[in-house]
Amino acid sequence: MIPSDQAARDRILTDLDTTILVEAAAGTGKTTSLAGRLVALIRTGRCPVEGLAAVTFTRKAAAELRARFAVLLATAARTAAGAERDRLHAAEARSERCFIGTVHAFCARLLRE
């Protein structure tokens, strides 16, 4: 069954030049969609892994997003070809260089820099 909001879900993964606010209830796929968007930014060459920042409100949410991102990145790297595969494999090797964390951790990082 196709979700009634499938067009919005697709837009999150494909409209990479637009800032999108996603507001939805718990368990509706926000984390999966955001992780997919991060991978899409790398796959298309729009953003290197070092340029990614995903800010959450809780450590639990950050940990979940980090785990989902790692799985989706590895899967995408295995199934891609050509330049996309190269970008995804390079990002996988340097995935610790992106920021996925809480608002407080992000601000602390900025202050340290």
N, C-alpha and C positions, 0 to 999 in steps of 0.2 A: 504494500500500500504506500502510495506517495503522500508525504506529509502536505498539508494545505499550505505550508510556508516554504515549499521547496524552492520557489523562485528566489526568495530572500536568502536561503541557505546557499544556493548556487552563486548568488551575487557576492557573498562574503568571500568565496573562493576565487572569484574571477574578476571582480571590479577592484583591482589592486591599486588604482590611482585615486581612489576615493576614500575618505575617512568615513567609517561606518560605526554607528552606535548600535550595539546588540543588547537588547533588553528582553529577557525571557526568564521563565521560572526555572527552578532547579531541575536538573535532569533532562533538559530539552536539547542538549547538544552544543551549548555555547563553547565549552572547552575544546571539544573536537573540532568545531568550526574555526576557532581561533588558531589552534595548532595547524590545521590544514591551510589557513591563510599564511601563516609564517613559512610553511614549506613552499607554498606557491610563490611567495616573494623571492625565495632563494632559487627555486626552479627556473623562474623566468629571468633571473639576473637583475631584478629590480632592486634587490638589497642583499648585501653580503651578510653572512651570519653575525659578523661583528657589529653590524648596524642595527640589529634587531633589539627591540625592547618591548617586553610585554609586562604590564604592571597589574598586579592583583591586589585585593584587599587583605587576603589571609595567606599565611604560610602554607596551609593545606591546599588552597587553590593553586598557589605557585608550584608546589610539588607535583600536583596532578597535571598541570599544564606542561611542566618540564618533562614529565614521563611520557605524556601523549605526543609531545613534539618529537622526542627522541625516537619513539616507535614509528611515527609517520615519516620522519626524515629517513630512517633506515629503510623502510619499505619503499619509499620513493626512489632512493638511491639504487636499490636493487633492480627496480623495474624500468628506470629511465634509460635513455640512450644519448649518445653524443655529448654535446656541450652541457645539456641539462644534467646528465649523469656525472660529469666532471664537477659541476658546481655543487651538486648534492653530496657527492663523496667528500669534497673539500670541506663543506659545511659540517658534515658529520664528524670529520676529524677535528674540527675547531668549534664544536657546538658549545663548549663551556665559555666561549667568548661572547655569546649573546647574553642579554640580561632578561631573566624571567624571575620576578620576585615581587615583593610587596611594595606599596607606596613608600613606606618608611625606609626599606632597604634601598630603593631607588634614590631617594633624597639623600640618604647617608652616602651613597656612592658618589653622587654629584658633589657633595661637600668635600669628600676626600680628594676628588680629582681637582 
